[in-house]
Amino acid sequence: MKEASLISLAQAAGISTQWTDAYDEPQKVDTQALRALLASLELPADSEQQIRTSLAEQQDRQRRAEAGPLITMIAEQSVSLAGRFAPGTSCKIVLDDERSLHRRLDHNARLPGISQCGYHQLLIEDELITLAVAPKRCLSVADLCGLSTARLWGLSAQLYSLRRPGDGGVGDTLALEQLSRRAASAGADALAISPVHALFSDRSDQYSPYSPSSRLFYNPLYATPGRVLGDESVKRAIDECGLQAELARLEALPLIDWPAVSAAKQQLLRHLHQHFAARDNGLTKDFARFCKKRGAALEQHCRFEALHAYMQQNQQAHSWHDWPAPFRDPDSDAVAQFANEHRREVDFHMFCQWLVDNGLERAQSVARSCGMHIGLISDLAVGADGAGSFAWSRQSELLSAVSVGAPPDTINSQGQNWGVSAFSPWGLQARGYRAFTDMLQANMAHAGGIRIDHVMGLKRLWVIPEGASPQMGAYLNYPFEELMHLVALESWRHKAIVIGEDLGTVPEGLREELAARGALGMRVLHFERDENGFIAPDDWPADALATTTTHDLPSVRGWLAGRDIDWREKAGHRDIDESRTDRQTRSAEKKELIAALRQAGELEKGESDDREQLEACIGFIGKTPAPLVLLPLEDALGEMEQPNLPGPGNIHPNWRRRLAQNVDELLAGTEVQRRLQRLSAARAKREQESA
């Protein structure tokens, strides 16, 4: 078999056979890994004959994709329809406000530009095509504020970690609402939160917010039913279920007991739904409107939830891939019959979604009414579990036999497999990018901003064949231009800023492309270094947000104390010798950081403790030209521990830590107020200097 033929097939499938790693070293995908990955894409390549057959199949896929039902374009710019329609072809455009335009393709078969952004309908020959007309760039912080020199700040929070009386052992939308109000009164303009995506309701041991069942819907455990149904109804239900003692026990725990919380809260929610569904009431119409608005996608997700639980109870496989054949198809008669026979169960899951949606809407409303320019910033995970609702309902738009991860890099020398599924580039295009736009709309619905986890995935994803190690993966390329047009359009439609998490191995030029389209990148204090040490605040970019840390990294005090090094050694990620080297490196890095803080005028000379150094770090990032600074609650509170320790094992309590204080008291402490005031003052000064 000729290597050239194999490479040609890989390139036709959108696989990069060569790439540059995080150390700026050129790398090449070996032939064994390439064949395994192609086989996972249903393109076998073990012989020349197989390669020829697979190449023909891939070319056919691409032709179907290019004839898809949606075309993206930039407002007031023409778009080519050559190869699909002849020059001079007349057409009709029905705008989303129902006005009509009559146009004709020019001599190069280009459709003239359209000034109005939105989703419009193009009627040409015998085809109906959606035109997604996008602005040139995403909405910016300056657009939201009406001030080009705006320099805002906000907080970031792990929603599950918030604590309030009566929360049942996990943070919820009422705690979020309360934090929004407190943060706004302190001067914050944004509150970024961890993903609220739907997990598996019957798999309470699977609780990472970044491994969801669906990114279209919510985790029911975040519901605050009292805010919708009334506190008296909830209190009565708790009494009738006999849950008082269990809920009190769960609320007192320092770490979330996800299985127990799930069991107690689902028991409560089921009891509430039973009473809600028994008769019409003042909220019945609102519930019906929600179900109608979310439509078939909501029905399919809730059917999956009911079906998945049923399969688990009857000793069937966890993954829908292994269910009896009729139930693998969400549109089958068997699934429809199951839904009819289990209507009350399907409706229960719809009820839960309605409660969370209501709570998030209320939290964003409170944030904006209290003066925040942005309000909530939602977090869009990079993928969803291939055994989950999203993969089941959107099979033609996803790749079923690969998972997403990262190659070996500066964060993880072995690479990472995140265990989530990837979009199919050609499947997306052939289906009019419906799964992608639905996902954006769902996550911008009640937010003034969205953080796109691993934004590099809009351009390329490190995909790994099922069962293989991360080193056996390769980069699969995506239609970046089209995806960014859709991101910009949804940003404009929802009046939401876009933040792209661009940490790790970043393709050359991506950050510049994101900036040109108005999407903010991310800059983290730990990583903003060069050969001379930590980069001075004035030299940070003005097209990225600034932050002290992320959920996968240590807090500032944790970093200064080397807590992350201790945890990695304890978890078996690093051995004793490697940890000794890590501590020596950290000691040198701490000296560099302290020097940078002094140079920036944020830390006085002489001895200082870690709390003073933390405050100096907060002032340091406040001085940067970033349009938005986000301070994680862990650093606002001076915490030592981090929410998540990436890597194998469960020794570290990932996604389980709860904040010690109730949310109404979180920002009231003297030290916390001093930190927030320092950040607010630094931001105000930077804004004045930029004017």
N, C-alpha and C positions, 0 to 999 in steps of 0.2 A: 504494500500500500504506500502510495506517495504522500509525503508530508504536505506537499503543496496542495493536494486535493483536500486533505483534512482541514488545512488552514482556510481554504476558500469556503468550505462549508461553514466553518466556525464564524467567519466574517459575515457570511450571508445571514446567519442566525443572530448577528449582533454581538458576538462574543469577541472581546479584545484578547488577542493571543499574546500581547506584550503589554506591560504596564510598568509604572514607576512606583516603588514602595515608599513608605513613610520616611525612609532614610535617604531618599532621592537616588536610589539604586535601581537600574533597569532590571526587570524580571520577565521571564517567559513561561507561559503555561506549558507543561510537558504534555506529550501526546496521550499518555494514559489518562491524565486528568481531563484532557479535552474530549476524548472519546466518552468518558463517563458522563461528563456534563451534557454532551450532545444527546446521548441516550436518554438522559433525564428530560430533555426537551422533545422527546419522541422523534429524534433524528439519529438513528443508529448509524455508526460509522466504522464498523469492524472490517470492512472490505471496500474495494473500489466500487463494486456494484451497489453496496449499501450507501456509499457516499453519493453516487449519482442519483439514486432514488430519493435520498433525503434532501439533496439539493433541489430537486424538482418539487418536492413537497414544500420546502421552505419558500421557494419562489412563488408557489401558489398561495401560501399563507400571506405573503407580502402583497400580492395582487388583491386579495380579498380585503386586506387591511386598508390599502390605498383607496378602495372603493367604499370605505366606511361612511356612515350617515352623518358625520360631523366634520366640519372644516373650521380651523381657527384662523383668525386674521387680526391684525392690529387696526384700530380705528383710523380711518382716513387713508389707509394704505391698501393698494390693490393686492390681490392674491391670485396666483396662477392656478388655473384649472386645466392646463395643457395635459394631453394624454388621456383626459377623461371626457372633455367636451371640445368641440371644434371652435376655432376663432369665429367671432360674429354671432354665436348662438345667443338668442334672446332669452331673457329670464325674468322672473318676478320675485321680488323680495318682500315678504310680509314681516314687518318689524314687530317686536314684542309688545308695542302699544297698538298693534293692529293696523297701522298705516302701511300702505303699499308703495313700493318703488319698482319701476320698470327699467331694466338695464340690459346691456348687450356686452358680451365678452369682446375685448379688443382684438387686434390682429395677432397678438401673442397668446390669445385665450386667457387673458387676465380679467378677473372680475373687478370693476372699479371699486374704490374705497367707499366705506360707509362710516359716517361720522358718529352714529349712535351706538354706544356699547350695549351689549345684551345678547340674548339668544334669539336669533331671527331665523325665519324659514325661507330657504331658497327653492323655488320651483323652476326647474330647468329640464327641458325635454320631458321625459316621463318620470323624473326623480324628484324626491323631496329630501332636501339636505338641510341640516341645522348649521347655521353660521354663528359661531361663537366669536363675537367682535369684542376684542379686549382693549383696555387702555394700554398705553406704552409701558406703564409701570404700575406697581402695586401702590396702594394708598400708603402715605408716609406719616410719621409722627407729626411732621410740620403740617400736613393736610388736615389732620384731626384737630390740631391746636389752632390752625390759622396763623401760625407764627413760624417763619423759616428758621429762626434761631432757637427753637424750643429744645430744652435739655431736661427731659423728664426722668423721674425715678419711680420704681415700684418694688414690690416684694414678690418672691416666688415661694410657693407652699406645696407641700405634699398633702393633698386633700384628706387622705385617710388618717393623717397624723393629728389633725385638729381635734380639739377636745372641748366638749360643752356638756353641762348637766343634761341627762336624758338622751344621750346620743347612741346608747346601746353598744358602746365599745369600739366605734369607728367614726371618723370624721364624716360629716354629711353636708348637705346643701345649706342648712340653716347655720352651721358653723362657718361656712364660706361666706354667707350673707353677713354674718356678724363681723368677720374679719375684714370684709370689704369696707364696712362702715368705719371700723377702727383705723384701717390703713388710710382711708381717704381723709379722715380727720387729722392724721399725722402729716398729710401733704402728698401721699403717694398718688400717682396717676394710673397705676396698673397693678394687677394682681395675677401673676402667672400661676397656673395650677397643674398638678400632675394629670395624666390622662384619666378621663372618666369613662373609658370604653367598656363595653359589655364583656364580662368574662363568662365562664361556664357556670351557670347557677347551681348545677349539681356537682361541680368539681371545686369545692371550697378550698382544697389544698393547692390550687393553681391560682395564685393571686397577684402575680406581677402585672402591674398596669400596662407594661409594654409587651405582653403576650396575650392580647385579647382574643375573644371569639369573634368579635365584630367591632370595627371602627365606626360603624354607622349608628350604634345605639349605646346605651348607658349601663353602668353597673348598678343594679337595683339597690345595693347596700348603701348607696349614697342618698337614697330617698329620705326626705323628712315628711312623713305623711301628715303630721300634725299641722303643718303650714297649709295643707290643702283641705284636709278633712276635718280639721279642728282638733285642738289638744284634748278636749273632753272625750271625743271618739277614740283617740289613741289610748288615753288613760284607761278607758273602759275595756278596750280590747286587751291591754296588758293584764288587767285584773282577771278577765275571763280566761285568758291563756295561762295564767299563773306564772308570768315571766318576770315579776318584780325582782326577785332575788337574783336570778340569772343575769338580767340586764345590769343590775347594780354591780355584780361581780365583774362582768366584762368591762364596764366603764372604769373600774378601779385599776385594771391591769396596765403596766408600763409598756407592754408589747401587745399588739393585736393578736387575738386568738381567732384567726380567720374562720376555721371550721365552726367554732362555737358561735361566733358573731353571725355567720351566715345562717346557721340553724335557727337561732333565736329570732333574727330579723325576718327571715322568710316565714316563720310561724306567725309572727305578728302581721306581716303583710297579707298573708293568705286569709287570716281572720278578718282583716279590714276589707279585703276584696269580697269576701263572702257576704258581708253586710252591705257593701256598696252595690253589689250586683243584684241584691234581693229585690230592690224596688228602685224606680226612678226617683231622683232627687235633684237638688239644684245644680249639681255638678255633672249630671249625666250628659247633658248637651256638650259641655266643654270637653269631656272625655271622648265623645263621639267625634267632635271636630278634630281633636288631636289624631285620632285613629284614621280619619279620612285624609288629613293632611299628609301623614307619613305613609299612607297607602300600602301598596303591595310589599314594599321593602319591610315595613313593620310587621305585616302579617307573616311573611316568610321567616323573619328572625324569631318571632314568637312561636311559630310552628316548630322551628328547629329546637328551641328551648324545651318545648313540651316533648318532642320526639326524642331528643337526646336523653332527657331524664327517663323516659319510658324504656329506651334501649338499655340504659345502665341498670335500671331496676330488673330487667329481664335478662341479665347476664350477656348482653350483646356488647360489641366492641365500643370503645370510647370514640374512635374516629368514624365519621360517616363513610369513609372510604371502604370500611369493612362491614357496613350494614347490609341487610338483604337488598338485592339490586333495586327493587321498586322504590325504596326509600332514599336511594342515593340521588334521585332526580327530584328537585324541589317542586317541579311542575307536574309530577306524576299523579295519576288518579289515586294511587295508594296513599300519597301524602295528603291529598285533599280529603279523602275519606277519613284518615286518621284525625285531621283537624276538626272535621265535623263531629266525630265521636268523642273528641276531647276538647270541645269548644270552651268549656269553662277554664281549663288549664291554659289554653292559648290566650284567652281574654285576661287571665291573671297576669301573664307576662306583659301584655299591653298596658294593663293598669300600672304595673311597676314602672314602665318606661314613661308613662304620663306623669307620674309623681316626680321622677327625677328631672324631666324636662321642665316642669313647672318650677322646681326649686332652682335650677340653673338660670332660668329666665328671670326669676325674682332677684337672684344674687347679682346678675348683671345690671338689672334695673336700679337696684340699690347703689351699686358702685357708681353708675353714671349720675344718678340723682344727687349723690353726695359730693359730686365735683370731679370725679376721675375723668380725664380725657379719653382714656382707653378702656379701663375697667378690666374685665377678665381676659386673660390670654390663655386659650386652650392649648393642649398639647396633643399633637397627632403622632401616634406611634408609627414606626417605620413599616410595620406589617402586622398581620394577624395570624393566629394559629391556623395551620392548614387543616386541622380537624374541626374547625369552628364554623359558626354561622355564616360568616362572610364568604369563606371558601366554598361552602356548600351551595350558597345561593348565587354566587358569581363565578361559576366554574369556568366559563368560556373566557373570562378575563384574568384568570390566575394560572400560575404554573404549579401543578400539583406535586411534582416529584423533586423539587428543589427547595431549599430554605435559604434565608438571607443571613449574612453575617459580615465579618470583616477579615481581611488578611492580617497576617502578623504585622504588628505596628508598635509604636512607642508605648501604647497603653497595655497591650497584651501580646507577648512574644509568640504565643501559640496560635494567634488568630482567634476569632470568635464565631460561634454558630448561635444565632439568636432564636432559632427554632420557629421562625415566622415565615409565611409564604410570600412570594413575590408576584407582582403583576406580570402578565404576559404582554410584552410590548405590542405585538401584532394583534393579540386578543383585545386589548384596550381600544386600539384604533378601529378595529372591525366593528366594535360595539358602540362606537361614538363616545368613548372615554366615560361612559355612564357611571361605572363604579368609582372612578376617580372624582368626578364632579359631585356625585352623591356624597362621597366621603368629605370633601371640602365643605359642602353646604351644611352637613350635619354638625361639623366641628366649629363652624363659624356662626351657627344659628344664634347662640347666646353669648357672644364674645366680641370684644373690640380688637382682638388680635389672635393670631394662631402661630404656634411654634411648630415647625415641621421637623420632626426628629430625623436625623441623618439625611439632610436635604440633598446630599450627593446622590441619593437614590432617584431623584428626578432625572439625573443624567446617566448614572450607572449604578448597579448594585453588585456586590460580591455574592454570587449565588453558588451554593454548594449542593452537589448531588445527595439525594437521600441516603443517610447512613455513612457518608464520607466525612473526613476531617476537614476543618476550614482550609488547610493548606491545599486541598484538592479542588478548591473553588476557582472561579475566574470572574472577571467583570462582564456583566451583560448590560448592553447599552439601551437607553430609553429615548423616546422622542422629546428631548428636553424643551425645544422651542414650543411645541404644542402644549406640553404640560404647564410651562410657565405662563403661556397666554391664558390658560384656564385659571391658574392661581391668581393672576392679576385681575381677571374678570370677576372672580368670586370675592377678592379683596375689595374691589370697587363696589360690588353689589351689596356686600355686608358691612361696608365701612369699617374694615378691619385691617390692621397692619399685619405684615408677614415677617416672621423670623425664621431663618434657615439655620438649623444646627449644623455647622460646618466644621466639626472637630474630627480629628483622625486623619486618614489618608484622603486628601482633597485633590481632585483632578486639577491640573494646571488651567488657570483661567476661570475656574468656576466662581470664585469669589468676585471677580470683576463682572462676570455675567449676572450674578445675583444683584450686585450693586446697581448695574445699569437698569435692572428691572424693578428697582425699588424695594427689594427684599433685604432686610437686615441680616448680616451674619452674626456670629457670636464670638466674643473674645473673653477668655477666662484668665484671671490673674495668674494662676499657676503656669500657664502656657505662654504668656506674653513675655518671651525672653529672646535675646539674641546673643551673639558671642561676647557682648559687653555686660550681660546680666539682664535684669528686668528692664523692660522698656518703659521710658518715662511717660506719664499720663498724656502729655501734649502730643506724643508720637503714636498714640493709639489711633486706629482708623475712625473716621466719622460716619462710616456706612455699616457699622455693626454695633449691637448692644454690648455693654460691658457688664460683667458679673464677677463675683469673687470665687464662685465654685458652681458645681452642678450636682445632681443627685447621685452621680457615679463617682464623685470625687470627694476627698475629705473636706470638712469645714476648715475655715482658716485656723482656728485653734487646734483642730485635729491634725492639720498639716504641720503646724509648728511643733506639735508634740510627737509627730510620727505615728499617730494612731493607725493610719492606713497601712503603714509598713508592718506594724504589730499584727493587724488583722490578716494581712496577706500571708504572713508567716504562720499564724495560727490556723488559717484555712488550708494550708498546704500549697499555696500558689507560689511561694518562694521558700527556699531552704535557708538554713541558718547562715551560711556563708553569703548567699545573695542578699539576705536581709541586713547583714553587717555592712555590706557595700552600699546598700540603699540608705542606711542611716548616715554613713559618711558623706554620701552625696547630698542628702537632705541638710546636713549640718552646713555644708558649703552654700547650698541654695538659700538657707535661712539668712546667712550673712549677707548674701547678695540682695535679698529682699529688704532687709533692714537698711542697707546702704541706699537702696532706691527710695525707700520711704523717707529717709532723712534728706536725700537729695531733693525730693519733691516738697519738702517742708511739712511733711505729715507726721514726723516723729523726731523728737528732740534727741540730741546726742546724750550719751550716757546709758545707764541701765534702764531697761523697760521690760515689763512683763507681757505675757501673751494677750492680755485683755487690751493693753495699750497698743500693742502691735495690730490687733484686730481692728480697733478703731482707726488706726492709721491706714490700714488697707481699705477700709470703707471710704475714708476721705480721698484716698489715692484714686480709686475707680470713679469717684464722683467728679474728679477733676478732668477726666477724659472728655474728648469731644463727642462721645457716643450720644446719639439722640435719646437713648433710653438706657438707664442703668437698672438692673434687677439685683436686689439683695435677697438671697435665700433666707428664709426664717431662721435656719440653723445658725447663720452668721449674725443676724439681727439679735438673736437671743444668746449668742456666745456659746453654742453647743459644741461638744467635742466630737460627736459621732456623725456619721454620714448615713443617708437613707439606704443606699445600696452599695454592695461591694461586688463588682462584676467578676465573673469567674465561676468555676464549678464548686459544688458543695453547698451546704446549708448551715455552716457554723455561724456565719454572720447573719443577724436577724433582718435580712433584706425585706423592705416594704412592710415592716411591722412596728417600727418605733413610733410611739405617740409622744407628743409634746406634753411636758409635765403640767403646765398651767392651762386653765380654761381660756378659750379664745378671747373672751372679754377682758382678760387680765394680761394677755400676752405682751401687748405693747405698752403697758402702763408702768413698768419698772423703770427706775432712774437710769440704769445703764442702757437699757434698750432705747429709751427716749433720747438719750445723749447720742447714741449711734445714728438714729434716724435724723436727728437735728443736724448732725455733722454732714450726713449725706445730702440732706435737703439744702443746706447752706452751700455746699460745694457745687451742687447742680445749679442753684440760682446764680452763683458767681460765674460759672461757666457760660450760662445763658447770656448774662450781661456782657461778658467779654466777646461773645460771638455776634452781638448786635451791631 
